[in-house]
Amino acid sequence: MSSTDVVARSLDLSARGVDLLTALTETANSPHSVVHVAMEIGRWLGREKLNERELQFCLEKARGLVIPNLRGNQFYDAVLTGTRERTVGSLFTQPSEALGRHMVNDPYLCWMTSTIACLFEFHSENFISDVLCSFIMQAHLSEDGKPVTEYQLAWHPVRLRLKPVLEKIVSSIWYNVVNSGIIKSGQLGSNESLPLPRELKEVCPRGHNIESHTLGLVFSQLRKPRPQVIIESDHVISNLALWLIYHFNGHLRVTVSSKIIFDETLGLDKTQIELRTRKFCSASGPCESETSVPSFKIYFMVAGHLEELLNGKYDTKMTLEQNPRVRQRLYQPQIRPPSGSAGRESMKVLTRQTAHEIVKWLLSLPVSLQLCSNELSFAINMDSETSDSDRNLLVADLLARIPSILNMGWGEPSAAKVIFSQLPDDPIPLTIDNSFDTDSDDENSVLRDIGNEDMSEPTPETILPHFPILRDLLQEARKSCRCTYCRKPGRPSKLEFAVGCLQHSSFMEVMTYVAHSIADAFGAEDTSACLASTPDDLDVVTILHDAIGGSLTYNGL
């Protein structure tokens, strides 16, 4: 009996939860592998605080909804053959790969891994779990052909059982497959997990997407075999097109302004889906649409006539607020300035120049090895009277390579900038903005509070007094920002710029570029898409804080 037959028989044992889960093994004909997978999934259930019956219920509902095509199988091969650098450390520090690499061996559940990987190209975890929840529920609850409404989906008792489990599965696959780096560059023609073909990317570099509950409904309708389906829209719908490329088993054609740009047979089914797009999008300007919220329509052929299957809208507020969660190249903008803010391009240039100068300053710091420490530790000497013989070793000499940020052509500041200064007894103001009336006594009080901050807790407030170039950046950002925080008169009692404020975006962007340069210096090729939500979440603030304090310590193993 082949291993595939054993897997199929094991999947039928739905009454016994452990047997259902052990069907996700790599080789089902080995009792040792069965025990290994059962232990991994058991540890995963305990760590995520999930009930085994709830996981079994979710997998039973998802079983066999989609059979991926040849492109999907190439992705599974890349996942199985890829390797990840093992963690160096004590026992059990290596993260479990359950529900990631094991699931791709299950012919009835592997579609979940590839679907999640597809959607991570455009969306975050909560959006993806909503799509899967909608897809599974529409497939089982709309058996009479009438779709379940968004309101019914939101309050259906089945969702209460599916949603928590799907959230954990999506998070696990992101950590162990999408963000783990096991899919190497070139295996699928791109650094991305499941790349959108180049010809489709060239139609629109920004992409257009359907919101979660509607996308799940579209998936449930397109999984049914229909001889011919036509999808009309103003733009190429990226999340739908990418999912079809890896999961549709028929003939897929994409036309833009009556020009065929993608035409490929993806499987053996005698079915056809045609995506008809009305226009190309400009690479430099905004995407044009005939309506404020563009819409799509799906037709299927019946006896030579087109009948509308369903319709909906895309590029809604939900999708426009989404960010991709796949690994990204270094030095890519992570924070987008708020739309409509004045001087966006000038702030972009100034932000990059500020990051460039801080990295140059950090690399040029003189260091000396501290032999009295149990860790690999270096002392930073910023004393201008230090002799040249003591300045032979710099931070740049400790690194594997020079960060490419130094040679990216971001240019020098137009005016001389002071990058770093020791904190004086009477610190200078964080910002100088003559457009607001300030009370001198209040201002001195604020600066006195900032100067007396506890340096043991690295925060933006503790490092900003030492970097005039950062304070100048925030001053310019405040002049351009239109948020209520920056527009109110008077000086704030402390730095509390919120998400959406141009000061917040500028500071986070500089810290992100500096963090990328450090990762680049130690040999990293790309970066995780996990973004910090507040400045306090950035470890680079701690690194700059330690450098100001006169030491750098390597805490790795």
Residue pairs with C-beta under 8 A, 6 or more apart in sequence:
1 29
3 27
3 28
3 29
4 107
6 28
6 29
7 23
7 25
7 28
7 105
7 106
7 107
8 107
10 19
10 20
10 22
10 23
10 28
11 20
11 23
11 63
11 106
11 108
13 19
13 20
13 23
14 20
14 56
14 60
17 52
17 53
17 55
17 56
18 38
18 52
20 56
20 59
20 60
21 37
21 38
21 41
21 52
21 55
21 56
21 59
22 28
22 34
22 37
22 38
22 41
23 106
24 37
24 41
24 98
24 99
24 102
24 103
24 105
24 106
24 109
25 33
25 34
25 36
25 37
25 102
25 105
26 33
26 37
26 80
26 101
26 102
26 105
27 33
28 34
37 98
37 102
40 96
40 97
40 98
40 102
41 98
41 99
41 102
43 96
43 98
44 96
44 98
44 99
44 172
45 51
45 52
45 55
47 96
48 168
48 172
50 164
50 165
50 168
54 161
54 164
54 165
55 165
57 161
57 162
57 165
58 136
58 161
58 162
58 165
58 166
58 169
59 109
61 136
61 140
61 158
61 162
62 109
62 112
62 132
62 136
63 108
63 109
64 108
65 111
65 135
65 136
65 139
65 223
66 111
66 115
66 219
66 223
66 247
67 107
67 111
67 249
68 75
68 76
68 110
68 111
68 114
68 246
68 247
69 246
69 247
69 248
69 249
69 266
69 267
70 266
70 267
71 245
71 246
71 266
72 110
72 111
72 114
72 246
72 247
74 188
75 114
75 117
75 183
75 188
75 193
75 194
75 246
76 104
76 105
76 110
76 113
76 114
78 183
78 184
78 187
78 188
79 100
79 101
79 104
79 113
79 177
79 182
79 183
80 101
80 104
80 105
81 187
82 181
82 182
82 183
82 184
82 187
83 182
84 180
84 181
84 182
85 181
86 94
87 93
87 94
87 95
88 557
89 557
95 175
95 176
96 176
97 176
98 172
98 176
99 169
99 172
99 173
99 176
100 113
100 172
100 173
100 175
100 176
100 177
100 180
101 176
101 177
101 182
103 109
103 110
103 112
103 113
103 173
104 110
104 113
104 114
111 247
112 132
112 169
112 173
113 173
113 177
114 194
114 246
114 247
115 131
115 132
115 243
115 247
116 128
116 132
116 169
116 170
116 173
116 174
116 178
117 173
117 177
117 178
117 193
117 194
118 194
118 239
118 242
118 243
118 246
119 127
119 128
119 131
119 239
119 243
120 128
120 174
120 178
120 193
120 324
120 325
120 326
121 192
121 193
121 194
121 195
121 196
121 238
121 239
121 242
121 324
121 326
122 207
122 209
122 238
122 239
122 242
122 322
122 324
123 131
123 209
123 212
123 239
123 319
123 322
123 323
123 324
123 325
124 322
124 323
124 325
125 167
125 170
125 171
125 174
125 325
126 167
127 212
127 318
127 322
128 170
128 212
129 163
129 166
129 167
129 169
129 170
130 163
130 212
130 213
130 216
131 212
131 213
131 215
131 216
131 219
132 162
132 166
132 170
132 216
133 153
133 159
133 162
133 163
133 166
133 216
134 153
134 212
134 213
134 215
134 216
134 217
134 220
135 215
135 216
135 217
135 219
135 220
136 162
136 216
137 148
137 153
137 156
137 158
137 159
137 162
137 216
138 147
138 148
138 153
138 216
138 217
138 219
138 220
138 221
139 220
139 223
140 158
141 148
141 156
141 158
142 148
142 220
147 217
147 220
147 221
147 310
148 156
150 213
153 159
153 213
174 325
176 182
177 183
177 193
178 193
178 325
178 326
178 327
179 325
179 326
179 327
179 528
179 529
179 530
181 327
181 526
183 193
185 191
185 525
188 194
188 195
189 195
191 327
191 329
191 526
192 326
192 327
193 326
193 327
194 242
194 246
196 207
196 238
196 241
196 242
196 245
197 245
197 262
199 261
199 262
200 236
200 238
200 241
200 254
200 261
200 262
203 235
203 236
203 256
203 261
203 277
203 280
203 281
204 235
204 236
204 238
204 280
204 281
204 287
205 281
205 283
206 281
206 287
207 238
207 239
208 233
208 235
208 236
208 237
208 238
208 287
208 294
208 314
208 315
208 319
209 215
209 237
209 238
209 239
209 240
209 314
209 315
209 319
209 322
210 218
210 237
210 239
210 240
210 296
210 312
210 314
210 319
211 313
211 314
211 316
211 318
211 319
212 318
214 312
214 313
214 314
215 239
215 240
217 310
217 312
218 240
218 298
218 310
218 312
219 243
221 298
221 309
221 310
222 229
222 244
222 248
222 273
222 298
225 269
225 271
226 271
226 300
226 301
227 270
227 271
227 272
227 300
227 301
228 271
228 272
228 273
228 274
228 300
228 301
229 271
229 272
229 273
229 274
229 298
229 299
229 300
229 301
229 309
230 273
230 274
230 276
230 298
230 299
230 300
230 301
230 306
231 237
231 240
231 273
231 274
231 275
231 276
231 296
231 297
231 298
231 299
232 276
232 278
232 296
232 297
232 298
232 299
233 275
233 276
233 277
233 278
233 294
233 295
233 296
233 297
233 314
234 277
234 278
234 279
234 289
234 290
234 294
235 277
235 278
235 279
235 281
235 287
235 289
235 294
235 314
235 315
236 254
236 256
236 275
236 277
237 275
237 296
237 314
240 275
241 254
241 275
244 252
244 266
244 273
244 275
245 252
245 266
248 266
248 267
248 273
249 266
249 267
249 268
249 269
249 271
250 265
250 266
250 267
250 269
250 270
250 271
250 272
250 273
251 263
251 264
251 265
251 266
251 271
251 272
251 273
252 262
252 263
252 264
252 265
252 266
252 272
252 273
252 274
252 275
253 260
253 262
253 263
253 264
253 272
253 273
253 274
253 275
254 260
254 261
254 262
254 263
254 274
254 275
254 277
255 261
255 274
255 275
255 276
255 277
256 277
256 278
256 279
256 280
257 277
257 278
257 279
257 280
279 288
281 287
281 288
282 288
289 315
293 313
293 315
293 316
294 313
294 314
294 315
295 311
295 312
295 313
295 314
296 311
296 312
296 313
296 314
297 308
297 310
297 311
298 308
298 309
298 310
298 311
299 306
299 307
299 308
299 309
300 306
300 307
300 309
301 307
323 529
323 531
324 529
325 529
325 530
326 529
327 526
327 527
327 528
327 529
328 526
328 527
328 529
329 526
329 527
330 404
330 516
330 519
330 520
330 524
330 525
330 526
330 527
331 404
331 405
331 408
331 513
331 516
331 517
331 520
333 348
333 509
334 508
334 509
334 512
334 531
335 505
335 508
335 509
335 512
335 531
336 505
337 344
337 347
337 348
337 502
337 505
337 506
338 481
338 482
338 483
338 500
338 501
338 502
338 505
340 482
341 347
341 480
341 481
341 482
341 502
342 480
342 482
343 476
343 480
344 480
346 480
347 476
347 477
347 480
347 502
347 506
349 410
349 411
350 413
350 473
350 476
350 506
351 473
351 506
351 509
351 510
351 513
352 410
352 513
353 410
353 411
353 412
353 413
354 413
354 469
354 470
354 473
354 510
355 405
355 410
355 509
355 510
355 513
355 514
355 517
356 405
356 406
356 408
356 410
356 411
356 412
356 513
357 412
357 413
357 417
357 419
357 469
358 419
358 467
358 469
358 470
358 510
358 514
358 544
359 403
359 405
359 406
359 513
359 514
359 517
360 406
360 419
361 419
361 420
362 395
362 514
362 544
362 547
363 394
363 395
363 396
363 399
363 402
363 403
363 406
364 394
364 395
364 396
365 380
365 382
365 394
365 395
365 547
366 380
366 381
366 382
366 386
366 390
366 391
366 393
366 394
367 378
367 379
367 380
367 381
367 393
367 394
367 395
367 398
367 552
368 378
368 379
368 381
368 390
368 393
369 377
369 378
369 379
369 393
370 377
370 378
370 379
370 551
373 553
375 553
375 554
375 555
376 553
376 554
377 551
377 552
377 553
377 554
378 395
378 398
378 551
378 552
378 553
379 550
379 551
380 395
380 547
380 550
380 551
380 552
381 390
381 391
381 550
382 422
382 550
395 552
396 402
399 521
399 522
400 521
400 522
400 523
401 520
401 521
401 523
402 521
403 516
403 517
403 518
403 520
403 521
404 520
405 513
405 516
405 517
405 520
413 469
417 468
417 469
417 472
418 468
418 469
419 467
419 468
419 469
420 466
420 467
420 468
421 466
421 467
421 468
422 466
423 451
423 465
423 466
426 447
427 447
427 450
427 451
427 465
428 447
428 465
428 468
429 443
429 447
429 471
430 447
430 450
430 464
430 465
430 471
430 474
430 495
431 471
431 474
431 475
431 478
431 491
432 475
433 475
433 478
433 479
435 479
436 489
436 490
436 491
437 489
437 490
438 490
438 491
439 490
442 490
442 491
443 491
446 491
446 492
446 493
446 494
449 493
449 494
450 461
450 464
450 465
450 494
451 465
453 459
453 461
453 462
454 462
455 462
455 545
455 549
458 541
458 542
458 544
458 545
458 546
459 535
459 536
459 541
460 495
460 507
460 535
460 536
460 541
461 494
461 495
462 545
463 470
463 541
463 544
463 545
463 548
464 470
464 471
464 474
464 495
465 471
466 548
467 544
470 507
470 510
473 506
473 507
473 510
474 503
474 506
474 507
477 486
477 502
477 503
477 505
477 506
478 486
478 502
478 503
480 502
481 487
481 501
481 502
481 503
483 498
483 500
483 501
483 502
485 492
485 496
485 497
485 498
485 501
485 503
486 497
486 501
486 502
486 503
497 503
497 504
497 507
498 504
499 533
499 534
504 535
507 535
508 532
508 535
508 538
511 535
511 538
511 540
511 541
512 532
512 538
512 540
514 540
514 544
515 538
515 539
515 540
516 527
518 540
518 543
519 527
532 538
535 541
543 552
546 552
546 553
